[in-house]
Amino acid sequence: MSDVHISQAAANTGPVNPGPKNPGPIKQGHHGSTPAAWTTVVIITIAFFVGTLAVIIGNWPMFWVGVALVVVGAVVGKIMQKAGLGTIPKR
């Protein structure tokens, strides 16, 4: 197998020689690139920042605010998903 074929296989781009028995690469999903996913990630990232900062400065009430924000982020993400913002519309 040549280096080109090895790199294609390593990149998981599908069969090297598409044909009738090898139709080609399989289409992947959207990998979570939705408004619900991004909102959840942003809220939880802010929560971890708040929690980390709280531990560094020794402010335990602020730490628990960070923990609560993690829960809020998960709940908001689930609500947005149920509202239809967790899927990419079909074209």
N, C-alpha and C positions, 0 to 999 in steps of 0.2 A: 504494500500500500504506500503510495507516495505521500510526501509531506502535506500536499494540498488536501488529499483525502483525509488524512489524519486530523488536520485542523478543522475541516468541515465537520467531521464526526465529533470532535471535541466541542465544537460550538453548538452541537445539537441542532443542526439545521435541517435534519431529515436525511433521507437516503441520498447517496452520492449520485446515483444514476436513476432518476425517476423514469418510470415506464409503466406498462400495464399492471405489473405485479407490485410495483413500488410507486404509488401515486405522487409522492413528493412530501414535503414537510407538512406536518399536521398543524393546523391553525391553533394558536394558543388563545386563552381567554384574555380578559382585559387586565388581569393581575391587580384588581382592586383600585384602578384609577377612576374612581367615582367621587362625586361630591361627599357622600356619606363617609367613605374611607378617608379622604383627605381631611375632612373636618375632625374625625375621630383622632387621626394621627396628630394634627396640630394641637388639639386640646390636651391629649395625653403627653405630648412633648412639653407643653407649657407646664403641666402638672409635675413632670419629673424635674424640670428646671426649678420650680418653686420648692419642691421637696428637697432637692439637693442643696439649694441655697439655704434653706431652713436648717439642715443638718450642719452645714458649714458654720453658720452664725449661732447655732444653738437655740433656735427659736422653735420649740416643739408645737405650739399652736399653729404656726405657719406650716410645719411639716404635715400636720393632719389636714390642713386645707389642701395641700398637694395631693394627699391620699384621696380626699373627697373629689378632687378634680379628675382623678383617674376614673372613678366610678361615673362621674358626670359625663366624661368623654365617651365611655362605653355605652351609656344609656342614650346619649344624643345620637351616636352612630347607629344604634339599633333602631331608634325612632325614625331617623332619616332613611334607613334601609327599608323599613316597612312602608314609608311614604312614597317609595319608588325611586329614591335618589341613590340607591345602592346598585343600580344596574345601568349599563350603557344601552341606549335605545337601539333596536335593530334597524339597519338601513334598508 
